[in-house]
Amino acid sequence: MKTQRYNTLFFFLTLLIFTQTYAQETMKYKQLTPEEARVILNKGTEMPYTGELYKNTSEGTYVCRQCGAALYQSQDKFESNCGWPSFDDEIDGAVKRVRDADGRRTEIICANCGGHLGHVFTGEGYTPKDTRHCVNSISMEFVPAQKITEKGVAYFASGCFWGTEYYMGKAKGVTSTTVGYTGGHVKNPSYEQVCTGRTGHAETVKVEFDPSKISYEELTKLYFETHDFTQIGGQGPDIGDQYRSVIFYTDDQQKKTAQKLIDQLTKKGYKVATKLEKVEEFFPAEKYHQDYYDNKGGTPYCHFKREVF
């Protein structure tokens, strides 16, 4: 009888671990360390006074360590001397309250991914809001205010820039897109000049993004997953040097990131035609090319979305 109970317990523990791992992989959440998983997935508690964010007083935003969703602002953090980070308010809709099974305390979890944060208490009188979110430091990451205000810029060429912009512009964290021309030798080229294939330019999209919401690596993965990066000298029915697949990097870090992804695709058996070139001067295209599909309707004819990573 005892062996049967152990087998049943083992089965459910295995199922729980599998379910949590599967959820992380399919939802593309961050891979957690064993200690992070113990707290975030299995509702554990870190030792008091040990968390890296316990004494943090910098300005910025506290985000979920598992999924990256914004949870708390630094102005709502206060010192309660309880041993864990304390907040008297959360970002609207970011935190969900769940009553503990014994009914004694109220658990707080990330509303986006369900990761365990800690517990919430009221009636203690610490602040005028009379609320204390007692949060495990290990359940969060901190994004400094200066990093939030930084603007990331990336340049991608993958055939007709209408299609490239269509997908890039819909990515969460992208703040603006501009289609244009770069990689050639003609100053301020017209669309007609670029179409001759003799300017050296590629139809390119300049992507401005918020690094606190989407990384350059995530954008580059989207780039590879929305065009045929194995095609040489064009994209779909659009043939010509101006439609070539190129990542124009702004610095060595972008170059390393792009090369890392190319190496991954190569190991998967793909013959990657995408080139890496240092971006030079970027020339915006004519107004009627900007946000083409949003203004005209329709969807790209030579770009498509599929997972390759």
C-alpha positions in Angstrom: 0.0 0.0 0.0 2.9 2.4 0.9 4.6 1.5 -2.4 1.5 2.3 -4.3 1.2 5.7 -2.6 4.9 6.5 -3.4 4.3 5.5 -7.0 1.2 7.7 -7.3 3.1 10.6 -5.7 6.0 10.1 -8.0 3.6 10.1 -11.0 2.0 13.4 -10.1 5.3 15.0 -9.3 6.7 13.9 -12.7 3.5 15.2 -14.4 3.8 18.5 -12.5 7.4 19.0 -13.6 6.6 18.0 -17.2 3.6 20.4 -17.3 5.7 23.3 -15.9 8.6 22.6 -18.3 6.3 22.3 -21.3 4.5 25.6 -20.4 7.9 27.4 -20.1 9.0 26.1 -23.5 5.8 26.6 -25.4 5.2 30.1 -24.0 8.9 31.0 -24.4 9.4 32.0 -20.8 12.8 32.3 -19.3 14.5 29.0 -18.3 14.6 29.0 -14.5 17.4 27.9 -12.3 16.4 25.2 -9.7 16.2 27.8 -6.9 14.1 30.2 -9.1 11.8 27.3 -10.0 11.5 26.3 -6.3 10.1 29.8 -5.5 8.3 30.8 -8.7 6.8 27.5 -9.8 6.5 25.6 -6.5 5.6 28.6 -4.3 8.6 28.5 -2.1 10.1 31.3 -0.1 13.6 32.7 -0.2 15.5 33.3 3.0 14.8 36.8 4.4 17.4 39.6 4.0 19.2 37.6 1.3 17.5 38.8 -1.9 19.5 41.0 -4.4 16.6 43.4 -4.7 15.8 43.7 -1.0 17.8 46.9 -0.4 17.5 48.2 -4.0 16.6 51.9 -4.0 17.3 52.8 -7.7 14.6 54.2 -9.9 13.0 51.8 -12.4 10.6 48.9 -12.9 10.4 45.5 -11.3 9.4 42.8 -13.8 8.6 39.1 -13.5 11.7 37.0 -13.6 9.9 34.3 -15.6 8.0 36.2 -18.3 9.3 39.7 -18.1 5.9 41.4 -17.4 6.1 44.7 -15.5 4.9 44.3 -11.9 5.9 47.2 -9.7 7.4 50.7 -10.0 10.2 51.8 -7.8 8.2 54.7 -6.3 5.9 52.1 -4.7 8.7 50.3 -2.9 9.2 51.0 0.8 11.3 49.7 3.7 9.3 47.4 6.0 12.2 45.7 7.6 10.5 42.3 7.0 13.5 40.9 5.0 11.8 40.9 1.6 11.1 43.7 -0.9 7.9 45.5 0.0 5.5 47.5 -2.2 2.3 49.3 -1.3 0.9 49.2 -4.8 1.3 47.3 -8.1 1.1 48.2 -11.8 -2.6 48.1 -12.7 -3.6 44.5 -13.7 -0.1 43.1 -13.2 -0.7 41.1 -10.0 -3.4 38.6 -9.2 -4.5 37.7 -5.6 -5.3 34.2 -4.7 -6.4 33.0 -1.3 -4.1 30.3 0.3 -5.7 26.9 0.7 -5.8 27.3 4.5 -7.5 30.7 4.1 -4.9 32.4 6.4 -3.0 34.4 3.8 -3.4 35.9 0.3 -0.9 34.8 -2.3 0.1 37.2 -5.1 1.1 35.9 -8.5 2.1 37.4 -11.8 -1.2 37.9 -13.8 0.6 37.1 -17.0 2.3 33.8 -16.3 1.0 32.8 -12.9 4.5 32.8 -11.3 4.5 33.0 -7.5 5.6 36.4 -6.1 4.8 36.2 -2.4 1.9 37.4 -0.2 0.0 40.6 0.3 -1.0 42.0 3.7 -3.3 44.9 4.8 -4.0 46.7 8.0 -0.3 47.0 9.1 -0.2 50.8 8.8 3.2 51.0 7.0 2.1 53.5 4.4 -1.1 55.6 3.7 -2.2 52.9 1.3 -2.1 50.4 4.2 -1.0 47.6 1.9 2.2 45.5 1.8 3.1 43.3 -1.1 5.8 41.1 0.4 7.7 39.8 -2.7 10.5 37.3 -3.1 13.4 39.1 -4.7 14.2 36.0 -6.8 10.7 36.3 -8.4 11.7 39.6 -10.0 14.2 41.3 -12.1 14.9 45.1 -12.0 15.0 47.3 -15.1 16.7 50.7 -14.3 14.9 53.8 -15.4 17.7 54.9 -17.8 17.5 51.5 -19.6 13.8 51.9 -20.0 14.3 55.3 -21.8 17.0 54.0 -24.1 15.9 53.5 -27.7 17.1 50.4 -29.6 17.6 50.7 -33.4 17.9 47.8 -35.8 18.1 47.5 -39.6 16.7 44.5 -41.5 16.4 43.8 -45.3 14.4 40.7 -46.4 12.9 41.4 -49.8 10.1 43.9 -50.3 10.3 46.3 -47.4 6.5 46.4 -47.2 6.4 42.8 -45.9 9.4 43.2 -43.5 7.7 46.3 -42.0 4.4 44.5 -41.7 5.7 41.9 -39.3 8.3 44.1 -37.5 5.7 46.8 -36.8 3.4 44.3 -35.1 6.0 43.1 -32.6 5.4 44.1 -29.0 8.0 46.6 -27.9 8.6 48.1 -31.4 7.9 51.8 -31.2 8.3 52.8 -34.8 9.3 51.5 -38.3 10.6 53.3 -41.3 11.2 51.8 -44.7 14.1 53.0 -46.8 17.4 52.2 -48.5 20.9 51.4 -47.3 23.9 49.4 -48.3 24.6 51.2 -51.6 26.6 54.0 -53.0 24.0 56.5 -54.3 23.0 59.4 -52.1 19.2 60.0 -51.5 18.2 57.4 -54.1 14.6 57.3 -55.5 12.6 54.1 -55.6 13.0 54.0 -59.3 16.8 54.2 -59.0 16.9 51.4 -56.4 14.7 49.2 -58.6 17.3 49.2 -61.3 19.5 47.2 -59.0 22.5 49.4 -59.8 22.6 51.6 -56.7 23.8 48.8 -54.4 21.0 49.6 -51.9 18.7 47.0 -50.4 15.1 47.7 -49.4 15.5 48.0 -45.7 13.4 48.6 -42.6 14.7 50.8 -39.7 13.2 49.4 -36.5 13.1 51.4 -33.3 12.3 49.5 -30.2 12.1 49.5 -26.4 14.9 47.2 -25.1 13.0 46.6 -21.8 10.1 45.0 -23.8 11.8 43.3 -26.7 15.5 42.4 -27.2 17.5 42.7 -30.4 17.8 38.9 -30.4 14.1 38.5 -30.3 13.7 41.0 -33.2 16.3 39.1 -35.2 14.6 35.8 -34.6 11.4 37.4 -35.9 13.3 38.6 -39.0 14.5 35.1 -39.8 11.0 33.6 -39.1 9.2 35.9 -41.6 11.2 35.4 -44.8 13.1 32.8 -46.8 16.6 33.4 -45.5 17.9 30.6 -47.8 17.0 32.4 -51.0 19.8 34.2 -52.9 19.4 37.4 -54.9 15.8 38.1 -54.0 12.7 37.1 -52.0 9.9 35.1 -53.5 8.9 36.5 -56.9 10.9 39.7 -56.2 14.3 39.1 -57.9 17.2 41.5 -57.7 20.0 42.7 -55.5 17.8 45.3 -53.9 15.7 42.4 -52.5 18.6 40.5 -50.9 18.6 39.2 -47.3 20.8 41.4 -45.2 21.1 42.3 -41.5 22.7 45.8 -41.2 24.2 45.8 -37.7 25.0 49.0 -35.8 27.7 47.6 -33.5 29.7 44.5 -32.7 27.1 43.2 -30.2 24.4 43.2 -32.8 26.8 41.5 -35.2 27.6 38.8 -32.6 23.9 38.2 -31.9 23.0 37.9 -35.6 26.0 35.6 -36.2 25.0 33.4 -33.3 21.5 32.9 -34.7 22.9 32.2 -38.2 25.1 29.5 -36.6 22.1 28.0 -34.9 20.2 27.8 -38.2 23.2 26.3 -39.9 23.4 23.6 -37.3 19.7 22.9 -38.0 20.6 22.2 -41.7 19.6 25.5 -43.3 21.8 27.1 -45.9 21.6 30.7 -44.7 22.0 33.3 -47.5 21.6 36.3 -45.2 24.6 38.6 -45.1 25.9 40.7 -42.3 27.0 44.3 -43.1 27.8 47.3 -41.1 25.0 49.9 -41.5 26.1 53.1 -43.2 23.7 56.0 -44.1 20.0 55.1 -44.2 17.8 57.0 -46.6 14.0 56.9 -45.9 11.8 55.9 -48.8 9.0 57.9 -50.3 6.0 58.7 -48.1 3.7 56.3 -50.0 5.9 53.4 -49.1 5.6 54.0 -45.3 3.2 51.7 -43.4 2.0 50.4 -46.8 -0.1 47.5 -45.7 -1.7 49.5 -42.8 -2.7 52.2 -45.2 -3.7 50.1 -48.2 -4.9 46.9 -46.5 -3.9 43.4 -47.4 -1.0 41.2 -46.3 2.5 40.5 -47.6 2.8 38.4 -50.7 6.4 37.2 -50.2 6.7 37.1 -46.5 5.3 34.5 -44.1 5.5 33.6 -40.4 6.8 30.3 -39.2 9.0 29.0 -36.3 12.5 28.0 -37.1 14.2 28.3 -33.7 
